[in-house]
Amino acid sequence: MSNILIVMSAADVWERADGTAYPTGYWAEELAAPHERFVRAGHTVDFASPGGVLQPLDRHSADPAIAGEDCAHYVAHAQKALSDFGPLLPLEDVDASAYDAIFLPGGHGPVVDLFEDRDLGRLLIAADHRNTVIGAVCHGPAALLSAVDDNGRWVFQGRRIAAFTNEEEELFGTADNAPWLQADRLAEQGARLEKGAPYEPFVIQDGNLFTGQNPASSGPLADAVNERLEELRTSRGR
């Protein structure tokens, strides 16, 4: 089957506009729901991050009042998957050609480090050039901002993208003191943002790029990625 790389942030703190520290980490559903579906489909999944650093769990994603009644399942699955995998691959050592898909989950970490990570940018540019499937959910699309070529052009300019919206950031309570908002930055760089209802599943495909708006989009986004990988496998006769 296919090889999939999940790229995590390494950030555990999001410095706010006033200099205060906001604890962050991976959002359990955004990591676990896709991983669960990828593995169930028979794919091999690797994890990577800047420096191979294991990001902590965002505790908000373990709170049923915030993340829903299924959050305990996602927390347990994510923790086991990461433990079973062992040390994460350092992004600087990853070869994009080894993977059929690259997937970027959220949590606020991508707006801290991945959005400007040169190693990730290199991977994404190479992956997009090869027409590799690229998926990103919630704040994961911020990581796409790293893909700036040698001419200073953002390679995803003009692409249709779904991402955590300003309205959702406001409803979550993290908009007012944010250094910058993902949706604004993506639009400034030339993304064609599309959105659904707040906190409802919403997924967009634009060629090899698959994006989801929020945590509830994680599972449907993974299903769309799996469907595309199956189409590619069938077309190649393997």
Beta strands, then each sheet from edge to edge (+ up, - down):
strand 1: 3-7
strand 2: 13-15
strand 3: 21-23
strand 4: 44-49
strand 5: 89-90
strand 6: 101-104
strand 7: 133-137
strand 8: 160-161
strand 9: 192-193
strand 10: 203-206
strand 11: 209-212
sheet 1: 5+ 4+ 1+ 6+ 7+ 11+ 10-
sheet 2: 2+ 3-
sheet 3: 8+ 9+
end
